[in-house]
Amino acid sequence: MSLQIIPIKISKDIEYGDDLVEILLKTKAGRGLKEGDILVFTQKVISKQEGKKIDLSKVHPTLLATGVASAYKKDPRIVQLILDETKRIIRMKNGIIISQTRHGLVCANAGIDESNVEKGFATLLPKDADDSAQKLKQRIKTKTGKNVAVIISDTFGRPFREGQTDVAIGVSGISSIIDYEGKQDNFKRILRVTAIAVADEICSASELVRGKTLHTPIAIVRNYKFDKKNGRLEDLLRVKSLDLFR
């Protein structure tokens, strides 16, 4: 059967406490949910639903945040949020702050985002996106009886390459990585280090139909055979001892 990626349009702006599963199941595609589907939710709707939308007028920058903001031509309130969410600053240059978040993610601005939110607000990353994905998976099972996988995606830049792509920041019900180590390639050679970040690839593929301006924060990936071993974000994060760039 052919792989399908089905966008789900949600015209309502998600607010704190909204029931994302109820909203999903009221859509035509949601009502047709099938066993073995993979649901990809954008970080933005998860953050909004979990109360991670921040009113910038209530953020009070420290002297450090104000100084960094002045040097890098950024809003000091945004810099304060970045510092609050950051475990370690990796690099600051050309107005860009690359940091490692408390989740372990290395990304621009600690994932703080002002897109697709009202002016004067910004969103933070979910507190624990793996837990968010697991709760969505369980609620879908309760409401529909269907076993599905859930991935939460966010848009990241990439070292050495232009443009951004979506990657997984939360996973439930699907293995994050397909490991080919020990298997033979087409020429009978033993593969030793090939591991495919399948959760990231699914997120990237789903973004092709979701876009950034189409009001489609959810996508269903259908007819993809996957390992149902429960993955997690940690599987996708390279440890510092194995990272050539840190």
N, C-alpha and C positions, 0 to 999 in steps of 0.2 A: 504494500500500500504506500502511496506517495506521502511524503512528509508534508504536513500542513502547518502553517502559522497563521493564527486567526486573531486579528486585533479586536479588542473590546473597547468600544467608545463609551466614556462616562462623561456626560455633559455637566454633572454636578461637581462643584469644587469640594473636595474632601475636607472635612473638618474633624476636629478632635472628638474621638468617641464614636465616629460613624462606624457602622457595621459593613466592612468591605465585602464580606461574603454575601450578605443580603443584597447589596448593591450589584455585585457580580451576577447573582442568580436571577435578578430581574431583567437582565439583558437576554437577547435571543441566543447568543452564543453561550452565555452562562447556563441557560436552561438546558442546553444540549451537551453539557459537560459529560465526558466519557471516562470510564475506568482507564487509568494509565496515561491520562493527559498530564502535561507539564504546564503549570501556570507561572508566568513571569509577571511580577508586580514591580513597578518602579519604586525606587527609594522614596521619591517625593510623596506619593500617596501614603506610604507607610509612616513616614515622618509626620505628615499632617495628622493622620489618624491617631498617632501616639502622642500628640502634643509637643512635637519637636519644632513647631513653627514659632519663631522668636520675634517679638515686637522690638525693633531696634531702638525705639525711643526709651526702652527700659534698660538698655545696656549702658553701663557706666565704665568707659575705658580707663585703664590704669595709665600711669606715666609711661610704662614700657610700651603698651599698646599704642599710645599716642605718638611716641617717638618712632616706632616701626612704621606706623601709618604715614607719618610725615615723610620718612625716607623712601617709602615705596609707593607713595601716592595712592593710598587706600583709605577707605572709611575706617576710622579708629574703632568704631563699634564692631565692624566685621573682624578686624584684627584681634580685638578682645575675645570674640567668640572662637577664632582660630586658636589662640593661645589656650583658652579654656579646654578645648577639645584635643589638644596636641600633647602627645607623649614626648616627642622629640622633633626639633626642627632639622630637616635634612639640608635644605638649601633656600636661600633668599636671593633673588636676582631678577632684574628687569620687571619689577612689580609683581613677581610671582613668589608665593611662599609654598614650598614643598615640605610637607610634614608627615610624620608618622602619627596616626591617631591612636587613641587608647585602645581601639579595636585591633591595631596592628597593621592597618591599611596605610600605604604610602601614597599620598595623592596631593593635589593642589588644594590649598586653603582648608585642609582638614575636612574636606567634604562640605564645607559651608556653602550654601547655594541661595542665590536671590532670584533664580529663574522660576517661572510658573508659580509665582506667589505675589501677593499684593505688594505695591511699593511701600517701603518702610518695614518690611519683614524679611526674614531669611529662615532657611530650614537647616537643622543639624541632621547628622546621620542618626538612624535608630540606635537605641541603647544596645540592643543585642538582636541583630537581624536574623541570626539563626533561630532564636527563640520566636521572633515574629513569624518566620516562615513556618515553623512547627505548629504554632497556634492556628494559623490559617489552614494548614493541611488538616489538622484535627477537626476544625469547625466545618470544613467542607465535607469531611467524612461523616460527621454527625448529621449535617443537613441533607446530604444527598446519598449517602451510602457508598460514594465513589472514593477509591483510593487514588490520589493524585500526588504528584510531586510539586513542590513550590520553591521557586527561586526569587530572590529579591535582587534587583539589578540597579546599578548606578553607572554614570558615564565618567570614564577616566581618560586622561591623556596617557601617552605611552613614551617612554624614553626612546630617543633616536628615530621617532616616526612622527609625522604630522597627523593632525586630526585626532578625534576621540573615538572610543568604542565602548559599548556597554560591557560590564563585567559583573560577576556575582559577588554580592556582599553578604548574602544570607541564603542558606540551602536547607531543604528538608525533603526526605523521601527519594533522593537521587544521589548517587556517588558524584563527588565534585570532579574527580579525575579518572580517566581511563588509563591504566598503567599497562603498557605493552612489554615491560621488561621480561625477558625470558622467552618471549614468543618469536617465531620465525617470520622474517619478511618474505617478500615474493621471490627472493633469490636464496632462500634457506639460511640466511644469516640470522644470528640471534640478536634480537634487539636488547640493548642494555640500559638506555636512559630515556627512552621515549615515553612520555606521559602527557596525555592530551587533557587540557583543562576544559572538559566538556561543559561544565556549568557556565563558564565564561562564553564559550562558543554559542550556547543556546541563548544567552542574554543578547549577544551581539546579533544573532540572526533575528531575534524577536524585535529588535530595534528597527529593523528594516521596514516593518509594517506599523510600528507604533509611532515613530517619528517624535518630534519635540513640540509640534504645534497642532496635533490632530486630536487632542483630548482622548488619547487611547493609552491610559496608564497600565493596562493589563493586556497580556497576550496569552493565547493557548497554543502550545506546541503539541501537535498530535501525530501519532503514528511513528514516534521515535522510540526505538527499543533501548532501554537504559537499565543500568544496574541500580536496583532499588535499595542498595545499601545506603544508610543515611549518611550523607556528606555533611560537611561543615565548612565555614569560612577558613578555619585554621589550615585545612588541607591545601588551600590555594596560596598560602603565604610562605614565601621562602624564608627559612631561618637565616639569621645574619651570618652564621659561620659558613654558609654555602653561597652567600651572595657576593659576587665579584665587585659590586659597585658600592658597597657600604663597608 
